[in-house]
Amino acid sequence: MGYFGKLVEKDKAIALRKLGYSYSKILKEVKVSKSTLSVWCRDIKLTEAQNKKLIDFRNKSAQKGSLIAAKKKREEKIARDKKTHELAFKRIGKLNKKNRFIAGIALYLGDGYKTEYRFGFSNADPKIIKFMFHWLIEFGEIDREKINGRIWLHDDLDENLAKDYWSRYLGISKDNFIKSYLVKNKKNSKKKRKNIHQYGVFSLIVNSRELQSKMLGFMSGVLSV
């Protein structure tokens, strides 16, 4: 850039600064270093309104930058979680019969009845309930007609809707449902419910003392390892 060209750029930079432009915006129009621009414009005093506008712009830019950074961080976390999930899924692979047998006992250790009266397993996750439903048929050698269901539900939710859902999902008759256990929903309670189960918590129940004795034995066997 020649001497004359530099004077033109300087005049342009000063004019833009007097209009209240930020250095970053001026540098997009004038191709000089930031240090040179600073020297050219150091004696220019911006009005209060111009200063406020620049401060507001910087704050918005910073906020936008923070939102972009936060979004990128969330996307990276989702990508890591997805990769971890996929690797873990591949590691499990297809379960053989013995694996399924042990998996059912492990689930029962967490959410199964621990008394000797009858078999009972409760959970709000439909996939877990379905797994245990088929486990009962395969390993408990129980006819599906002998598997009863019971719903634990807050009283402000639709009981009939819940019954329809579980009946269709498991493929069992609503005639096999024991009377639902309705619980008063304490709406004014300070304790906030993190999870609202629209279809309630479902229990698989088999009135068989023999089956329950087997389950207690299975659990003891797993825990003795």
C-alpha positions as CSV (number, residue, x, y, z in Angstrom):
1,M,0.0,0.0,0.0
2,G,1.5,3.4,-1.0
3,Y,1.5,6.6,1.1
4,F,-1.6,8.0,-0.6
5,G,-3.5,4.7,-0.2
6,K,-2.6,4.6,3.5
7,L,-3.9,8.1,4.0
8,V,-7.2,7.1,2.3
9,E,-7.4,4.0,4.6
10,K,-6.7,6.2,7.6
11,D,-9.4,8.7,6.8
12,K,-11.8,5.9,6.2
13,A,-11.0,4.3,9.5
14,I,-11.3,7.6,11.4
15,A,-14.7,8.3,9.8
16,L,-16.0,4.9,10.7
17,R,-14.8,5.2,14.3
18,K,-16.5,8.6,14.6
19,L,-19.7,6.8,13.5
20,G,-19.3,4.5,16.5
21,Y,-17.9,1.4,14.7
22,S,-16.0,-1.1,16.8
23,Y,-12.4,-1.9,15.9
24,S,-13.4,-5.3,14.8
25,K,-15.9,-3.9,12.3
26,I,-13.5,-1.3,11.0
27,L,-10.8,-3.9,10.4
28,K,-13.2,-5.7,8.1
29,E,-13.3,-2.5,6.0
30,V,-9.8,-1.3,6.4
31,K,-6.9,-3.7,5.8
32,V,-4.4,-2.7,8.5
33,S,-3.1,-4.1,11.7
34,K,-5.1,-3.6,14.9
35,S,-2.1,-1.8,16.4
36,T,-2.1,0.7,13.5
37,L,-5.8,1.2,13.8
38,S,-5.5,1.9,17.5
39,V,-2.9,4.6,16.9
40,W,-5.1,6.2,14.2
41,C,-8.2,6.3,16.4
42,R,-6.8,6.8,19.9
43,D,-7.8,10.5,20.1
44,I,-11.4,9.9,19.0
45,K,-13.9,10.1,21.8
46,L,-17.1,8.2,21.4
47,T,-20.4,9.6,22.6
48,E,-22.1,8.0,25.6
49,A,-24.7,6.5,23.3
50,Q,-22.0,5.0,21.0
51,N,-20.2,3.5,23.9
52,K,-23.4,2.0,25.2
53,K,-24.1,0.5,21.8
54,L,-20.6,-1.0,21.6
55,I,-20.9,-2.5,25.2
56,D,-24.3,-4.0,24.4
57,F,-22.9,-5.5,21.2
58,R,-20.0,-7.0,23.0
59,N,-22.3,-8.4,25.7
60,K,-24.6,-10.0,23.0
61,S,-21.6,-11.4,21.2
62,A,-20.2,-12.9,24.4
63,Q,-23.6,-14.4,25.2
64,K,-23.9,-15.8,21.7
65,G,-20.4,-17.2,22.0
66,S,-21.3,-18.9,25.3
67,L,-24.5,-20.4,23.8
68,I,-22.5,-21.7,20.8
69,A,-19.9,-23.2,23.1
70,A,-22.6,-24.7,25.4
71,K,-24.3,-26.2,22.4
72,K,-21.1,-27.6,21.0
73,K,-20.3,-29.1,24.4
74,R,-23.8,-30.8,24.6
75,E,-23.4,-32.2,21.1
76,E,-20.0,-33.6,22.0
77,K,-21.4,-35.2,25.1
78,I,-24.3,-36.7,23.2
79,A,-21.8,-38.1,20.6
80,R,-19.6,-39.6,23.3
81,D,-22.6,-41.1,25.1
82,K,-23.9,-42.6,21.8
83,K,-20.5,-44.1,21.0
84,T,-20.2,-45.5,24.5
85,H,-23.8,-47.0,24.3
86,E,-23.0,-48.6,20.9
87,L,-19.8,-50.2,22.1
88,A,-21.5,-51.5,25.3
89,F,-24.4,-52.9,23.2
90,K,-21.9,-54.7,20.9
91,R,-20.1,-56.1,23.9
92,I,-23.2,-57.7,25.2
93,G,-24.1,-59.3,21.9
94,K,-26.9,-61.8,21.5
95,L,-27.8,-63.4,24.8
96,N,-27.9,-67.2,24.9
97,K,-30.3,-69.1,27.1
98,K,-28.1,-69.2,30.1
99,N,-27.4,-65.5,29.9
100,R,-31.2,-64.7,29.8
101,F,-31.8,-67.1,32.7
102,I,-29.1,-65.3,34.9
103,A,-30.3,-61.8,33.7
104,G,-33.8,-62.5,34.9
105,I,-32.6,-63.6,38.3
106,A,-30.5,-60.5,38.5
107,L,-33.5,-58.3,37.8
108,Y,-35.5,-60.2,40.3
109,L,-32.9,-59.5,42.9
110,G,-33.5,-55.8,42.4
111,D,-37.3,-55.6,42.0
112,G,-38.8,-59.0,42.9
113,Y,-40.7,-60.1,46.0
114,K,-38.5,-61.4,48.7
115,T,-41.1,-63.3,50.8
116,E,-42.1,-67.0,50.3
117,Y,-45.7,-66.2,49.6
118,R,-45.8,-65.8,45.8
119,F,-43.9,-64.6,42.7
120,G,-44.0,-60.8,42.2
121,F,-42.0,-58.5,40.1
122,S,-42.6,-54.7,39.7
123,N,-41.1,-52.1,37.5
124,A,-42.2,-49.0,35.5
125,D,-40.1,-49.7,32.4
126,P,-42.2,-51.6,29.9
127,K,-39.1,-53.3,28.3
128,I,-38.0,-54.7,31.6
129,I,-41.6,-56.0,32.4
130,K,-41.8,-57.6,28.9
131,F,-38.4,-59.3,29.4
132,M,-39.6,-60.8,32.8
133,F,-42.9,-61.7,31.3
134,H,-41.2,-63.9,28.7
135,W,-38.7,-65.1,31.3
136,L,-41.6,-66.4,33.3
137,I,-42.9,-68.4,30.3
138,E,-39.5,-69.7,29.3
139,F,-37.8,-70.4,32.6
140,G,-40.6,-70.5,35.1
141,E,-42.6,-72.7,32.7
142,I,-45.7,-70.7,33.5
143,D,-48.7,-70.4,31.1
144,R,-49.3,-66.8,30.2
145,E,-53.0,-67.2,31.3
146,K,-51.7,-67.8,34.8
147,I,-49.7,-64.6,34.9
148,N,-51.6,-61.8,36.6
149,G,-50.9,-58.1,36.4
150,R,-51.4,-55.2,38.8
151,I,-51.0,-51.5,38.3
152,W,-49.6,-49.1,40.9
153,L,-50.9,-45.7,39.8
154,H,-51.4,-42.1,41.1
155,D,-55.1,-41.3,41.4
156,D,-55.0,-38.4,39.0
157,L,-53.9,-40.6,36.1
158,D,-56.2,-42.6,33.8
159,E,-56.5,-46.2,35.1
160,N,-58.4,-47.5,32.1
161,L,-55.8,-46.0,29.8
162,A,-53.0,-47.7,31.8
163,K,-54.8,-51.1,31.7
164,D,-55.3,-50.8,27.9
165,Y,-51.6,-50.0,27.5
166,W,-50.3,-52.9,29.5
167,S,-52.8,-55.4,28.2
168,R,-51.8,-54.6,24.5
169,Y,-48.1,-54.3,25.3
170,L,-47.9,-57.7,27.0
171,G,-50.6,-59.5,25.1
172,I,-52.6,-60.5,28.2
173,S,-56.2,-60.2,29.0
174,K,-57.4,-57.4,31.3
175,D,-59.3,-60.2,33.1
176,N,-56.0,-61.2,34.5
177,F,-55.5,-57.8,36.2
178,I,-55.8,-57.7,40.0
179,K,-57.4,-54.6,41.4
180,S,-55.2,-51.6,40.8
181,Y,-53.4,-49.9,43.7
182,L,-54.2,-46.2,43.5
183,V,-52.1,-43.7,45.4
184,K,-53.1,-40.2,46.3
185,N,-51.0,-37.7,44.3
186,K,-49.8,-35.1,46.8
187,K,-49.8,-32.1,44.4
188,N,-49.0,-29.6,47.2
189,S,-46.0,-31.6,48.4
190,K,-42.7,-29.7,48.3
191,K,-41.0,-32.8,47.0
192,K,-41.1,-32.7,43.2
193,R,-41.5,-36.0,41.3
194,K,-38.8,-36.4,38.7
195,N,-40.6,-39.1,36.8
196,I,-44.3,-39.3,36.1
197,H,-45.2,-42.7,34.9
198,Q,-48.3,-42.3,32.7
199,Y,-49.1,-46.0,32.8
200,G,-48.0,-46.5,36.4
201,V,-45.7,-49.2,37.9
202,F,-46.7,-52.7,36.7
203,S,-46.4,-55.9,38.7
204,L,-46.2,-59.4,37.3
205,I,-47.8,-61.8,39.8
206,V,-48.0,-65.5,39.9
207,N,-49.8,-67.2,42.8
208,S,-47.3,-70.0,43.1
209,R,-45.4,-70.7,46.3
210,E,-43.3,-73.3,44.5
211,L,-42.1,-70.8,41.9
212,Q,-41.3,-68.2,44.5
213,S,-39.2,-70.8,46.5
214,K,-37.3,-71.5,43.3
215,M,-36.7,-67.8,42.8
216,L,-35.3,-67.4,46.3
217,G,-33.1,-70.4,45.6
218,F,-31.9,-68.9,42.3
219,M,-31.1,-65.7,44.0
220,S,-29.2,-67.4,46.8
221,G,-27.2,-69.3,44.1
222,V,-26.3,-66.1,42.3
223,L,-25.2,-64.3,45.5
224,S,-23.1,-67.2,46.6
225,V,-20.8,-67.0,43.6
